[in-house]
Amino acid sequence: MTAENSFDRLDDDDYPAYTMGRAAEMLGTTPGFLRAIGEARLITPLRSEGGHRRYSRYQLRIAARARELVDQGTPVEAACRIVILEDQLEEAQRINEELRRSAAEPRHGAEA
């Protein structure tokens, strides 16, 4: 692997760069919380060769949203479901917007 390829990972939201301890520290939570949202299948951390959990920036954003809900009194399982549904809704809205834009574009080669 070249040094250039290594630096590309710094910008990769999906690169599992953070250990469980560092992720918990960044989120202001405990490793137990990260395990709980993993068990609820909100996020699935990758594992290092030694079997340690590694989290990406994208996963940390998802975990942070779940933590917000839990801090507001939502049970962990419900918070995870809400975050999953929010993510699905955002994706559906993005797809709908792309379809609207493509439908509004003039078609080349279409007969008048």
C-alpha positions as CSV (number, residue, x, y, z in Angstrom):
1,M,0.0,0.0,0.0
2,T,1.4,3.4,-0.9
3,A,1.4,6.4,1.4
4,E,-1.1,8.1,-0.9
5,N,-3.6,5.3,-0.5
6,S,-3.2,5.5,3.3
7,F,-4.0,9.2,3.3
8,D,-7.1,8.6,1.1
9,R,-8.5,6.7,4.1
10,L,-8.5,9.8,6.2
11,D,-11.4,11.1,4.1
12,D,-13.3,7.8,3.9
13,D,-16.4,8.0,6.1
14,D,-16.6,4.2,6.1
15,Y,-13.0,3.4,7.1
16,P,-13.1,1.7,10.5
17,A,-10.5,4.0,12.2
18,Y,-11.7,4.2,15.8
19,T,-11.3,1.7,18.6
20,M,-14.2,1.1,20.9
21,G,-12.6,3.1,23.7
22,R,-11.9,6.1,21.4
23,A,-15.4,5.9,19.9
24,A,-17.0,5.9,23.3
25,E,-14.8,8.8,24.4
26,M,-15.7,10.8,21.3
27,L,-19.5,10.2,21.9
28,G,-19.3,10.8,25.6
29,T,-20.7,7.4,26.3
30,T,-19.6,3.9,27.5
31,P,-18.3,0.9,25.5
32,G,-21.4,-0.8,26.9
33,F,-23.6,1.6,25.0
34,L,-21.8,0.8,21.7
35,R,-22.2,-2.9,22.4
36,A,-25.9,-2.4,23.1
37,I,-26.5,-0.6,19.8
38,G,-24.5,-3.3,18.0
39,E,-26.7,-5.9,19.6
40,A,-29.7,-4.0,18.4
41,R,-28.2,-4.1,14.9
42,L,-28.0,-0.4,14.5
43,I,-24.3,-0.5,13.6
44,T,-22.0,-3.5,13.0
45,P,-18.4,-2.5,13.7
46,L,-15.7,-4.2,11.7
47,R,-13.2,-6.3,13.6
48,S,-9.4,-5.9,13.7
49,E,-7.2,-9.0,13.2
50,G,-7.1,-9.3,16.9
51,G,-11.0,-9.2,17.1
52,H,-11.3,-5.7,18.5
53,R,-14.2,-3.6,17.3
54,R,-13.4,-0.7,15.0
55,Y,-15.9,2.1,14.1
56,S,-16.1,4.4,11.1
57,R,-17.1,8.1,11.2
58,Y,-20.4,7.2,9.6
59,Q,-21.1,4.7,12.4
60,L,-20.2,7.3,15.0
61,R,-22.7,9.8,13.5
62,I,-25.4,7.1,13.7
63,A,-24.4,6.2,17.3
64,A,-24.5,9.9,18.2
65,R,-28.0,10.2,17.0
66,A,-29.0,7.1,19.0
67,R,-27.4,8.6,22.1
68,E,-29.4,11.8,21.7
69,L,-32.6,9.8,21.7
70,V,-31.5,7.7,24.7
71,D,-30.5,10.9,26.6
72,Q,-34.1,12.1,26.0
73,G,-35.4,9.0,27.7
74,T,-36.0,6.7,24.7
75,P,-35.1,3.0,25.4
76,V,-32.0,1.8,23.4
77,E,-34.0,-0.6,21.3
78,A,-36.6,2.0,20.3
79,A,-33.8,4.6,19.7
80,C,-32.1,2.2,17.3
81,R,-35.3,1.6,15.4
82,I,-36.0,5.3,15.1
83,V,-32.5,5.9,13.7
84,I,-32.9,3.1,11.2
85,L,-36.3,4.5,10.1
86,E,-34.8,8.0,9.8
87,D,-32.0,6.7,7.7
88,Q,-34.4,4.8,5.4
89,L,-36.6,7.9,5.0
90,E,-33.6,10.1,4.1
91,E,-32.5,7.6,1.5
92,A,-36.1,7.3,0.0
93,Q,-36.3,11.1,-0.1
94,R,-32.9,11.3,-1.9
95,I,-34.0,8.7,-4.5
96,N,-37.4,10.5,-5.0
97,E,-35.5,13.8,-5.6
98,E,-33.2,12.1,-8.2
99,L,-36.3,10.7,-9.9
100,R,-38.0,14.0,-10.0
101,R,-35.0,15.7,-11.5
102,S,-34.5,13.1,-14.1
103,A,-38.2,13.2,-15.0
104,A,-38.0,17.0,-15.4
105,E,-35.0,16.9,-17.7
106,P,-35.8,17.2,-21.4
107,R,-35.3,13.9,-23.2
108,H,-32.8,13.9,-26.0
109,G,-34.0,12.2,-29.2
110,A,-37.6,12.4,-28.1
111,E,-40.0,13.2,-30.9
112,A,-42.0,16.4,-30.6
